Amino acid sequence: MKLSTLFFSVLFLHIGLLKGQVQNITLKGHLSFDSKANDIWGYTAPDGTEYALVGLRSGVSIVSLADPANPTEVAFIEGEESIWRDLRTRGHYCYVV
């Protein structure tokens, strides 16, 4: 019994240490929102421009990542106030529920 307790204690200790480590990730830019976010989805336009589709409590923000160091909101689609908004793309359309 003591051996299994020791094993799980050591296992959870190591998992906790690894949890905070980030590998091969570099923060290129940041964009703050007035509303809390609850989902994010990516979209690549036919011309190759990448966009972040951000579900917010108050609607959906479309963010251009053409310059990753300076992401810019190019459109905001207002919606009903909601703590849950799910986004998915299919072809050149974004569906929001």
N, C-alpha and C positions, 0 to 999 in steps of 0.2 A: 504494500500500500504506500509506504513512504517513498519507494523507488518511483512509482508512477507519479506521485505528487511532485517529486523533484524533477522528473522528466518534463512534465507539462509546465512547471514553473520556468525552467530554463528555455523551453520552446517559446512560451509567450514573451519572455524577456527579449529574445532575439527577434521575434516578429515586431515587437515595439520599436526596437532600434532600427530595423530596416524600413519601417513605415515612412519615416520622415526623409529618407534619402531620395534625391532626384538624380537621374542619370540621363545624359545626352539630351537635355532640354534647356533651351535658352529663351528667356523672355525677350521678345523683340519689341513689343508695344503694349499699350494698355488703354482701355477706354472705359470710363466710368458712366454709370447710368443712374438716373434719379429714382428709378423703380427697381425692385428686386428681380433678379433673373431666375427663371425656373427651367429653361431648356436652351440648348444651343445646337445648331446644325450647320453643316458646311454646304456650299453650293459653288460650282465652277461654271461660269457663263461660257457661251460658245467662243468668245474672244480670248478665253483663258483667265480672265479676271476672277479671283476667288472672293467669295462673300461669306460672312458669318451671319446666320439668321438667328437672332436672339429672342427667345420668348421671355417677355417681361410681364409683370402683373397687369400692366395697363395696355399691352399690345405687343406688336412684333417690331423689332428694330432690324433693319438691313444695313450691315456694316461692310464697307468696301475694304478689302485687304490688299489692294493694288500696291500700297506702300505699307508693308507690315510694321514699320517703325511708327507710323502715324495712321492707325485705323480711323476711318471716318464714317459716321452714320450718313447714309445717302437717302434713306427713307424710313419713315415710321408709320406703321399701320395701327391705328388705335383700335382697341377692342374692349370688351366688357372687363371690368376688374375681376381678376381671377388669380388664385394662387397656383394654378396648374394650367400649363399651355404646352401642348406637344407639337413638335414640328417635324415634318418629313418632306423630302423632295422626291419627285418622280418626273423624269424628263426635265422640262424647263418650268415646272410648277412647284410651288411650295404649298403643302397642305397643313393647316393649323386646326387643331381640335382642343 
